[in-house]
Amino acid sequence: MNLSKLRKEICIGRLIWVQPPSIGSAVFFTKKLLNSLGIQDQEMIYLHACQFIAYFRYGFTLEFLISKRVLLIGDFESLDAKSRKEFLVHLSRYKTFKHRYGVNLVLVSPVISAAQDCWGKELKPQLFPLFEGDHPIGVNEKIHEQIEAAALKYNKMIWSLTIEAATYLEKVYLSQGEKKLKRLVYRAVKNSKSKELCEKELKSARQSLMVSEMVLMTDRS
């Protein structure tokens, strides 16, 4: 992720499309990304594409957008053909929107080819995938890699994650890194009694790790 380029594109008011690893964590990841550029949560508003269309039909107000810097727009991949056409018309006014309200429009969605194909030459947002490189891999893939490795090590059958557990692990990865994710997953899988990891098990594993770290620090002192 080229943060300096992203900062520049925001400053000049370009239309931006942030591409997180999954729909479920899209807003969370995008907000964390923009936080790193100095944009606070209270300076952002998230709207589904259908809400964005409705606001454009009836008019945005200064009261609604006061103290805001970014309008996040998601769920546009689910629009039908008619709504998508109207959405693109409104979206094409992003420069006017920036000039009038001082607010950037930022699309939020994983890579979806069908949505990309409908932009046309006149409206082409600047793409910013959160995970890129020679071998792109998203957070979900990282999480499942660790779960599979842990399950193999401890001879456990872990077939799935609850939505809450997946979101929890995504937050751990983003805020604390892959090393912390690995330790948490391995502890949770080791102690798991079922074939599905839940948030409760992860929190219990995290508490167990914290206790272990405190004991280790006490022994060293």
N, C-alpha and C positions, 0 to 999 in steps of 0.2 A: 504494500500500500504506500503510495507516494503522498505523504501528508502535506508536503509543501505545495504540490500541485493541486491537491484538494482545497487547501486554504486559498490559493490563488483563484481557483474557479468559483469559490463561494464569494470572494471579494468582488469579482467582476460580474457576479449575478448569473452565471451559467446554470443551465438545467443539469442537475446531477442525478445519477442513478447509483445508489449504493446497493451492492449485491452481497448480502450476508449468506451464511451457509445453509440456512433453513428458514421456512416461513414462520415457524413457531417462535424463533428467537430474533426475527428480523428487526423489530423496533428496538429491542434491548441492545443488540450489537451496534445498530446505527447511532443510538444515543450515546453509547460509550465511545464510539469513534469521534463523534462531534464534541463530546466532553473534552477529549484530548486536544481539541483546537480552541478550547476556551468557551465553548457554547454550553450553557447550563441547561439542565432539564426544563426549568421553568421558562426558558426562552424558546422551547420547541412545542409544537402542537402536532399530534398525529390524527390524520383523517383517512378513513377508507375512501377509495376512489368515488364511490357513489355519494358520499358525504361532500366530497370536493365538488362534484358536479352540482349538487343541490345548493351549496353556498355560492357558486358562481352564477347560478340561475337567479338567485334572490339577492345577491350582493353581499360581499364581505364588509364588515364594519371595523372602524378603528378600535372600538372597544374590544372586539373579539381578538384582534391582532396586536393590541397594545403590549409593548415590552417584548415582542416576539422577534426572533431573528430567522427561524427556520420553520417551514411547514412541511412535515413529513407526510407522504402520500403512499398508501399501500393498497393491496388487494385489487389492483387494476387488472391483473391477469384473469380475474373471474368475470369481468364485464362481458356482456353480450355485444354483438357487432354494432348495434345502434348506439348503445351507451359508450362503447369504446370510441366511436367516431366523435361523439360529443365531448368525451373526456380529452381527446387529442386537440380539439379546437380550443378548449379552455386552457389546456396545458401550454399551447403555443403562445399564450400571452404572458409567459413567465417573466419576460423583460419588463413589461408594463407593470406587472405585479411587484417586481423588485423596486421599480422606480416609484410607484405610488405608495407602497407600504413599507419598503425597506426590508422585505422578507424574501428569503430564498425558498424555492420549491425543490424538494429533494425526494425523489422516488425511492421507495424501499421495497425490495423484493429480490429473492434469489434469481439466478440466471434462468430465464424462461424463454426459449427460442420463439415461441408463438407470439409473445408480447413484443420481442425485439423486431420481429418481421413487420409489425404494423406501424412503426414510427414514420417511415418514409424519409426522404432526403431533407425535407424542410424542418423536421423536428428530430434531432438526433442528440440525446443526452450524453453527457460525459460519464462513462462507466467506471466505477470504482469497486472492483471485487475485493472483499475483505481478506480472502485467502488466494494467493497467486504464486506462481513460480513454475519451474520446469515440470513439477508433478503436483498440481493443485490438490489440496485436500482440505475439507471442511472440518469444523469442530465435531460434527456428528460422527464422521469417519474416525477421527482421533479417539473419541469416546469408545466407540465400538471395538476399535483395535485393542484398547487397554482392557476392556471387559473380556474379550475373547482370550487375550493372553493370560489374564488373571484366572479365568475359568479353567483354562488348560493347566495352569500351575497348581491350582487347588482341587482339580478334578470335580468341578461344579458344572451344573447344567443351568446356565443363565440364558434364557431365550428372548427376554424383552425388558424394556424399561417403561415405567409409567411416564406420562407427559411431564409431571411435576419433577420426577427424578432427572429426566433429560435436561429440563430447563435449569435445574440446580447444578448439574455437572457442567453445562455450558457456561454458567456464571463463574464457577470455580476456575475453569480453563481460562476465561477471559481476564479475570481479576488476579489470579495467582499463578497461572502458567501450567505447562504440561507436567512438570515434575510433581506439583501438588495434586494435579488431577490423577496421575498414576498412583500415588500413595493412597489417595482416598478410595479409588476404584478397587485397588488390590485389597485394602482392609475390608471394604464393604462386601466384596465377593467372597472373601475368606469366611466372613461371619454370616453370610446369607443362608437362610433356611428354605428359600423358595426359588422358583425358576424365573421370577420377575423382580428386578430391583426397584425399590420404592424410595421415596424421598426420606421417609423415616429411617430406613436402614443407612442411608448416606449420612444423615445427620448424626446418627449413632456412631458411625465409623469415624466421622470427623471429631466427635467428642473423645473417642477412644484414642485417636492420634494425638490430640491435644494433651491428654493425660500422660501418654507415653513420653511426649516431648518434655513435659514438666518434670517427670521422674528422671529423665536423662540429664536435664539441666541440674537437678538437685544432686545427683550422683557425682557430676563433674565438679560441683562446687565443694 
